[in-house]
């Protein structure tokens, strides 16, 4: 969308920018000066800041703001002049009407009956387009399947190396789920597990988990997945008070496992971003 207007506000303390689709946002003078993209403010090679907030006067003001090619031209009371791209400003706006979006636009909430995206490991390894679409499904739905994984312990690393790295934990780089006598984790039993999130006692909690079924020698063992975001959205719309309780008040989580490992954390059941 095109940037179409720039109006200085509060005696130069801020500027209001408007786009052709009706989106508008206010940007403060000190924020714009601190985030200037020019070579005097940021290194041309790596984009890191060459100034600090201490170098900017607390009463800095905008003296001029006009829509230019692909962005806005602004001048400041300290004599600095710079160009800020319209797309960058739109993506980084922090001031606007209404409640901030809860979910990224890329996220799709789903319920029972949702068809989970699926592909073959050899195809993901050989086709960048297939890998792109498979990873996009994970971003969109939070889950995707892959078949054709070698039936050997640790083979799931073949999946991970396609897009990232493994965060090692007290379990090691991976762990084999199997039935044990006197287990320290319900995963090591033949009991069915209800819907849950893993490792809430860990900081940080796992962001993306990879589960690989190598062999199932018994009846049953089907896996189920639940869209936790959809469950949260349902709760938020049907019982806002209950949602607020789970989002505003922390719960305690603890793991007391073998080898003297004890992990604890304290966090809300529903963790919200800062905005």
HUQUIRA-V460928 format. One record per backbone hydrogen bond with DSSP energy under -1.0 kcal/mol. CO is the residue of the C=O (numbers start at 1). NH is the residue of the N-H. E is the energy in kcal/mol with one decimal. If there is no record, write none. Layout:
<<CO/NH/E> <CO/NH/E>>
//
This chain:
<<2/20/-2.4> <5/18/-2.0> <7/16/-3.3> <9/12/-1.6> <9/14/-1.6> <12/62/-3.0> <13/29/-2.5> <14/9/-3.2> <15/27/-2.6> <16/7/-2.6> <17/25/-2.1> <18/4/-2.8> <18/5/-1.5> <19/22/-1.8> <23/19/-2.9> <25/17/-2.9> <27/15/-2.3> <28/32/-2.4> <29/33/-2.5> <30/34/-2.1> <31/35/-1.7> <38/41/-1.3> <38/42/-2.6> <41/50/-3.5> <43/47/-2.3> <48/43/-2.8> <52/55/-1.7> <53/56/-1.6> <57/60/-1.8> <61/77/-2.4> <64/75/-2.2> <66/73/-3.3> <68/71/-1.3> <70/86/-2.7> <71/68/-2.6> <72/84/-2.4> <73/66/-2.3> <74/82/-2.4> <75/63/-2.7> <75/64/-1.3> <76/79/-2.0> <80/76/-2.7> <82/74/-2.6> <84/72/-2.3> <85/89/-2.2> <86/90/-2.5> <87/91/-2.3> <88/92/-1.5> <104/107/-2.1> <111/114/-1.4> <117/145/-3.2> <119/147/-2.1> <120/124/-2.2> <121/125/-2.2> <122/126/-1.1> <123/127/-2.2> <127/131/-2.3> <128/132/-2.5> <129/133/-2.3> <130/134/-2.3> <131/135/-2.7> <132/136/-2.3> <133/137/-1.7> <134/138/-1.3> <135/139/-2.2> <136/140/-2.6> <137/141/-3.4> <138/142/-2.2> <140/108/-3.2> <145/119/-1.2> <147/121/-3.1> <150/152/-1.8> <152/155/-2.2> <154/157/-1.9> <155/158/-2.1> <156/159/-1.1> <156/160/-1.8> <157/161/-2.4> <159/162/-1.5> <160/163/-2.1> <160/164/-2.6> <169/172/-1.8> <172/169/-1.6> <185/188/-2.2> <186/189/-1.5> <188/180/-2.8> <199/202/-1.8> <226/228/-1.2> <227/231/-2.0> <228/232/-2.4> <229/233/-2.6> <230/234/-2.2> <231/235/-2.2> <232/236/-2.8> <233/237/-1.9> <234/238/-2.0> <235/239/-3.0> <239/243/-2.1> <240/244/-2.6> <241/245/-2.0> <242/246/-2.1> <243/247/-1.9> <244/248/-2.5> <245/249/-1.5> <246/270/-1.8> <251/267/-2.0> <253/265/-2.1> <255/263/-2.4> <258/261/-1.7> <261/257/-2.3> <263/255/-2.8> <265/253/-2.5> <267/251/-2.7>>
//
